[in-house]
Amino acid sequence: MTAPAVLVLRAPGINCERETLDAFARVGGKPEFMHVKRLLAEPQCLERFQIFVVPGGFAYGDDIAAGRVLATELRTRIGAQLLAFVERGGLALGICNGFQALVRLGLLPRMGGALRQEVTLTYNMSNHYECRWVTLKSSKSRCVFVPEGWTMRCPAAHGEGLLLTRDARERAVLGEEGYVVFRYVDEHGAPTEAYPQNPNGSPDAIAGLTDVTGRVLGLMPHPDRAYLAHHMPNWRRDGLAKDGDGLALFASMVKAAS
Amino acid sequence: MRAWRVEVFSREGLPDPKGRAAAAALRSVGLQWQGEVSARRGFLLGDNLTRQQVERFAREVLADPVTEGFEVYAPDHPAKAPPRRVAVQPRPGVTDPVARSLQRTLRDCGLPAAATGTYSVFVLPPNVDAAAAERAASKCLANPVVQSVLIDATPTELPGTGGTADLRVLEVKLRSLADAALTTLSKDGGLALNLSEMRAVQAHYNGLGREPTRIELETIAQTWSEHCKHKTLTGKIRFEGRVIDNLLEQTIARVTHTLARDFCLSVFKDNAGVIAFDDEDAVCIKVETHNHPSAIEPYGGAGTGVGGVIRDVLGTGLAARPICNTDVFCFAPPDMAAADVPKGCLHPLQVLRGVVAGVRDYGNPMGIPTVNGAVHFDADFVGNPLVYVGNVGILPRDKIEKQPRPGDVIVAMGGRTGRDGIHGATFSSLELHTDSETVSSGAVQIGDPITERKVMDATLRARDEGLFSAITDCGAGGFSSAVGEMAADLGAVVHLERAPLKYAGLAPWEIWVSEAQERMVLSVPPNKLERLLALCEEEDVEATALGEFNDSGQLVLQYDGTVHGELDLHFLHEGLPIVERTARWSPPVLHDPEVQEPSDLAYVLLTLLADPNIASKEWIIRQYDHEVQATSAGKPLCGVRADGPADAAVLAPKLGSRRGIVLGCGLNPRYSKIDPAAMAECALDEAMRNVVAAGGDPETTAVLDNYCWGNTSKEEQLGGLVRASEAIAELALTFHTPFISGKDSLNNEFRDGDRTIAIPGCILVTALSVIADVARSLTSDLKEAGNLLVLVGKTKRELGGSTYWKNLGHLGASVPRVDGAQAKRTLDGVARAIQAKAVRSAHDLSEGGLAVAAAEMAIGGRLGFEIDLAHVLTDRALRPDETMFSESQSRFLLEVEPGRLEDLRVNLHEVSWAVVGRVSAAAVGTPATLLFRDGPRELTRVALDKAVHAFKHTLDLDGTLTEAKR
């Protein structure tokens, strides 16, 4: 089993790249940074990676709309190569702003198969940016590296995480056809649309999506801020665990790509 | 230039969050109407594009395909719009990052390059009065300093590209001026130099036998500003029959030099204080104020303050990587009546909202967690709100020293230079008055955090490749201060025409003193220049060689080969005459009031929990990203529902290591109204308590002092400052705690006609402790029913300046003081007990005293308690209300398991402590309760959920955080 090479994208305004890289390194991946400028100039270098990651942040300041400038750049310049990367079995992950970018790029959820934006992530119902811990539960989904029934606590930190579809029918498709990977849950483990456990008010409690192949995952909350034991908020009450909840996601991705 | 317009709006039936926010803001400033407000995002695109191209761009990029629609207007479409439409556009020259991103995206889409701009539109019902709408919009939707407001019209033109620069060498005739004319020259030119300083300049140029040029005079004014030189604190002061040669040297710096702690690696000489972290790395910390700009334009002022202090840390040693922010504010009460707000001041609520948004929108995009802070409210901050911004960084221990060398290239890196922020350094050294808003508009600007992030990324890579020999940030004074300081022991030639500009038309002196943001200056060995420029290119950062350092002792400023200024660096840095001032202190005549024993102590406690100085700051905290970088090991909010107040932040900055830092602060402006010495002591004691309560070690703690004071050319004001400085220095010596950095902001007075409002002079103390293992750190939330509550420290009748008395309308006289030796034993003992794991939770006692501290612990843990005041150790017989709400210092409330009491005892040597109560839980039919008794007599009981509500609702400004009211 060889350690999969992980491309951790850098771009102006991406700011979660260090912790994302560290999390992948900790579970046996071989992560390295690549600046978007270089990736655009040499898109063929994607071929030596098994995992492509867009970390969180404020790519290009979220000018025009969250993730829009980066998404446009990737779609217009190397859209075909990214699609080919996924089609030949590569895995991809977008966290928070990275999720926003992958959605605008059209890599998620890609229900229609083409690289086209199908859903959106927009302003939280609370109308403001907010940083707070949430609990996620994984649903039965297409995602090849997230099994059903995981519970993962991690911080959400965004102002635009409300996932909207064109209509209720498309939203139903997301749920019924296994595109929804993670949902916000309440203290009883039930999916919730209620604030604050669902920090943005997303209908159907959607926190994370996969694509038609099940190899791409995007989620608003940050497993990259919950992978060490001391990241967890109440270890002084519950005891210090071995790892943070988020580590399992990175481990599972690396395993699936090995 | 005429332009296409694209307006993007939310589709029918979908939420319009920006419209909703605008409606709330307009109502908050008193505009009344029926109906809704909808918001539109406007884009201006050069008229060289075709309609087809514009429509394609709008469809693919500008409008969201799921939620938004758009309209396109041709360049010849009339500007007039139907009522009632409010448009907001950045003024020419104000940074507009979105416009820049539009150009990149046009290119990505294969469209021709075109000029770009942005605006916002708010559509109100047609019957809203136009003048009222314009007034309201100018107050809350736009800031006229940086934005213009249009009513029933749309911007149709792209901002101009500036004018033609005046490139003449401007001579200023001052050699023959009399004193009065010198003073006028300083005042009219915004130089903020006093008469003796103007005379020194005059003498210098008489010696040279020529007149100064404008650029020279500007450079001297920037370099000699109070902001840069701290003339008052380092000057000569006559006080109570003594002469103090240099107050800073004799108080703050003396502590550090006397203690000579070996963890101090670089203090008082660089942009930030540097202390040891581990064998490989050091941590550095800097706290600044950005008060004046934040008073005029809270959003831009606070944001650029954050950006500035981040650059301070980035410019420390050979560049440190910023790891967290700390932000502390002082405002007038948020519920202040509009009539009590003087003309020329913004309402405190508007200042609060603007400042918080400014910190959020700079700190979050930078990817630096904002982990610590405090907010204090007092009516005397109405004209001068205080905005303290701090940053901590980490840097390799072999990168602490820097030295520019002759022959090095001067490289400017980052943002472009514009006419923004000119005279910021001298502006911050003046008093604000009712016209400051209009006079000083150039001193304020909007930051661009993404540019700064890029600069940070490029700088840190360049550091690791060893590409520069020195670095500093462009802060107050712009290039003039940055290059002037780096060249201080050398000499330099600067070619001003090489500086990249935002737009044409800047005169050479404007380029030189502009305080445009997001710029760093590097000293680069010639053989490293090519690699540095290539690296910056890779990182999408603009970098330009501006000139060279040499060993001439002269600073030569050229534009296109013409010399505009030639300054002797020795005179520039050493020629400032020493300020001589007289200080006086006469204690205010104050008495303790006769306060009746309250019949309802529960009511008093709930009122205190709801007091804005004590109430939860969750509304602020949650808007800051406090988790980015994955270093958080102790959050700003703690407990089962993550809403208990933490005493200090705990971080493990090196991923994978549990070695950490604890960061806390102390601030007590109200005590200063009784005695600045008490204020200063209590600030230091409180900062130390906060750090210790969260698991910090007093022996590894370093502190920073940030003074904010009124006009210190007034003898009484300066006397208070001297008292405060001497008191804090004495206590720090006793604590064995060095100061490693500091800053002062003087002249915080507001002039409104004949009336002057001075802030209460105050010192913010920021404390940073390095700890071996974050797993030994602690939170304040109660953990388990049955545990004992231990009160450490003695409670005295110290209610002067207390929040309890403030709420009864009294100040009083019996302000808390600190017994240094006792306090030291307490801090050490509690820290030892925590390291021995004898303590489950700890909280420091500050505003509101014992009762408030206990209630906060209960809120965090969603548990109750029973406290018996009869067990509280006091210095004499106290009434129950006095015991509950006294603000005596050096006290902690600890939660201890009954079986660990002996471990506690062995660690608390010669310290007063007593078991005063027990943690309780809710039982079937009995909700959790906070119960106080005095021996057998029950004094009062408060239901926990009532306490939670009181604590959380006051500053829940969007009404989303408070649990159901009861």
Interface residues (C-beta under 8 A of the other chain):
Chain A: R10 P12 G13 N15 C16 R18 E19 D22 A23 R26 H35 K37 R38 G56 G57 F58 Y60 G61 D62 D63 I64 A65 R68 V69 T72 E73 T76 R77 Q117 E118 V119 T120 T122 Y123 N124 M125 S126 N127 H128 Y129 E130 C131 R132 W133 P155 A157 L164 T165 R166 Y195 P196 H222 D224 R225 Y227 L228 H230 H231 P233 N234 R236 R237 L240
Chain B: L14 P15 P17 K18 R20 A21 E60 V61 L62 D64 P65 V66 T67 P97 V98 R100 S101 L102 R104 T105 D108 C109 G110 R360 N364 P365 M366 G367 D448 P449 I450 R453 K454 D457 E538 E539 D540 I621 R622 Q623 Y624 D625 H626 E627 V628 Q629 A630 S632 A633 K635 C638 G639 V640 A642 A652 L655 G656 R658 V774 A775 S777 L778 T779 D781 K783 S841 D958 T960 L961
